[in-house]
């Protein structure tokens, strides 16, 4: 999994450089939780992403990272996401950037799962 994640990160970095002024790159750390059967557990999702502005407020996004329980990060799953994004205020010089996104996610470790995602 470490090898796959390293290759994915390298591809994201090189893709961002190739798109020059039209692409933005970012890294994220997102705490969260999962709840099941009357019990909750804290999680951590870390990764990197890039976004290519296509037309006005429309963009295409790609993210790669890992998601796992805080108590045992060695149990993390790999996550890759491909999204469509709409920015309501597409001017890049603004500090406020409201957006909506949604798309496909792939979670993997010894097997894989196909998922959908959305956010804003």
Residue pairs with C-beta under 8 A, 6 or more apart in sequence:
1 78
1 108
1 109
4 78
4 108
5 64
5 65
5 66
5 78
8 64
8 80
9 48
9 64
12 25
12 48
12 49
12 50
12 62
12 64
13 25
13 48
15 23
15 50
15 62
16 23
16 24
16 25
16 50
19 50
19 52
22 52
22 53
23 50
23 51
23 52
23 53
24 50
24 51
24 53
24 92
25 48
25 49
25 50
25 51
26 48
26 49
26 50
26 51
27 46
27 47
27 48
27 49
28 45
28 46
28 47
28 48
28 49
28 65
29 44
29 45
29 46
30 44
30 45
30 46
31 42
31 43
31 44
31 45
31 70
32 42
32 43
32 44
32 45
33 40
33 41
33 42
33 43
34 40
34 41
34 43
34 69
35 41
41 69
41 70
41 71
42 69
42 70
42 71
43 67
43 68
43 69
43 70
44 67
44 68
44 69
44 70
44 73
45 65
45 66
45 67
45 79
46 65
46 66
47 63
47 64
47 65
47 66
47 79
48 63
48 64
48 65
49 61
49 62
49 63
49 64
49 81
50 61
50 62
51 59
51 60
51 61
51 62
51 85
52 59
52 60
52 61
53 59
53 90
54 60
56 90
57 86
57 87
57 88
57 89
57 90
58 84
58 85
58 86
58 87
59 84
59 85
59 86
59 87
60 82
60 83
60 84
60 85
61 81
61 82
61 83
61 84
61 85
61 101
61 103
62 80
62 81
62 82
62 83
63 79
63 80
63 81
63 83
64 78
64 79
64 80
64 81
65 78
65 79
66 73
66 76
66 77
66 78
66 79
67 76
67 77
67 79
67 107
68 74
68 75
68 76
68 77
69 75
77 107
77 108
77 109
78 107
78 108
78 109
79 105
79 106
79 107
79 108
80 105
80 106
80 108
81 103
81 104
81 105
81 106
81 117
82 103
82 104
82 105
83 101
83 102
83 103
83 104
83 117
84 101
84 102
84 103
85 99
85 100
85 101
86 99
86 100
86 101
87 97
87 98
87 99
88 98
88 99
89 96
89 97
89 98
98 120
99 120
100 118
100 119
100 120
101 117
101 118
101 119
101 120
102 116
102 117
102 118
102 119
103 116
103 117
104 114
104 115
104 116
104 117
105 114
105 115
105 116
105 117
106 112
106 113
106 114
106 115
107 113
107 115
